[in-house]
Amino acid sequence: MNFLKLFLRAIALLPGVVQGTEAMFGAETGEQKKAAAVEIVGAAINMADAVTMKHIAEPEKFTQGLSTMIDGVVMCLNASLWAKQ
């Protein structure tokens, strides 16, 4: 799988994973929920395989980027009418 497909797959998963993580780990801290979401997305895109196949050269930076994107998704969801219901 080339990097662009991998990246777009990760982005497509984020909103559903964030909502699912919130439902499953609602009582946990934000950092714990974010760590769970990063782990779920990493597993879903087979990040370990991508690293060994050299599609991801710097897994720490990729994980940091996923974490930042999750923060953005959470910010958007919290600002939406969905969060206000």
C-alpha positions as CSV (number, residue, x, y, z in Angstrom):
1,M,0.0,0.0,0.0
2,N,1.5,3.3,-0.9
3,F,1.8,6.1,1.6
4,L,-1.0,8.3,0.2
5,K,-3.5,5.4,0.4
6,L,-2.3,4.7,4.0
7,F,-2.6,8.3,5.0
8,L,-6.1,8.8,3.5
9,R,-7.3,5.6,5.1
10,A,-6.1,6.9,8.5
11,I,-7.9,10.2,8.0
12,A,-11.1,8.4,6.9
13,L,-11.1,6.4,10.1
14,L,-10.6,9.2,12.6
15,P,-14.2,10.5,13.2
16,G,-15.7,7.1,13.7
17,V,-12.8,6.0,16.0
18,V,-13.0,9.2,18.0
19,Q,-16.7,8.7,18.6
20,G,-16.3,5.1,19.3
21,T,-13.5,5.8,21.8
22,E,-15.6,8.4,23.5
23,A,-18.4,5.9,23.9
24,M,-16.2,3.1,25.2
25,F,-13.8,5.2,27.4
26,G,-16.1,8.1,28.3
27,A,-15.0,8.1,32.0
28,E,-11.3,8.1,31.2
29,T,-9.1,11.2,30.7
30,G,-8.7,12.9,27.3
31,E,-5.1,11.7,27.0
32,Q,-6.2,8.1,27.7
33,K,-8.9,8.3,25.1
34,K,-6.5,9.8,22.6
35,A,-3.9,7.1,23.2
36,A,-6.6,4.5,22.6
37,A,-7.7,6.2,19.4
38,V,-4.1,6.3,18.1
39,E,-3.7,2.7,18.9
40,I,-6.9,1.7,17.1
41,V,-6.1,3.7,14.0
42,G,-2.6,2.4,14.0
43,A,-3.8,-1.2,14.1
44,A,-6.5,-0.6,11.5
45,I,-4.1,0.7,9.0
46,N,-1.6,-2.0,9.8
47,M,1.0,0.6,10.8
48,A,3.5,-2.1,11.9
49,D,3.4,-3.5,8.3
50,A,3.8,-0.1,6.9
51,V,6.9,0.6,9.0
52,T,8.5,-2.7,8.0
53,M,7.7,-2.2,4.4
54,K,9.3,1.3,4.6
55,H,6.1,3.2,3.8
56,I,6.5,5.0,7.1
57,A,10.1,5.9,7.8
58,E,9.6,7.7,11.1
59,P,6.8,6.0,13.0
60,E,7.1,8.4,16.0
61,K,6.4,11.4,13.8
62,F,3.6,9.5,12.1
63,T,2.0,8.7,15.4
64,Q,2.5,12.3,16.6
65,G,0.7,13.4,13.4
66,L,-2.2,11.0,14.0
67,S,-2.4,12.4,17.6
68,T,-2.6,16.0,16.2
69,M,-5.3,15.0,13.7
70,I,-7.3,13.3,16.5
71,D,-7.1,16.6,18.5
72,G,-8.5,18.4,15.4
73,V,-11.4,15.9,15.0
74,V,-12.3,16.2,18.7
75,M,-12.2,20.0,18.4
76,C,-14.5,20.0,15.4
77,L,-16.9,17.5,17.0
78,N,-17.0,19.4,20.3
79,A,-17.7,22.6,18.4
80,S,-20.6,21.1,16.4
81,L,-24.2,20.7,17.2
82,W,-23.5,17.0,17.7
83,A,-21.8,17.8,21.0
84,K,-24.5,20.2,22.1
85,Q,-27.3,17.7,22.1
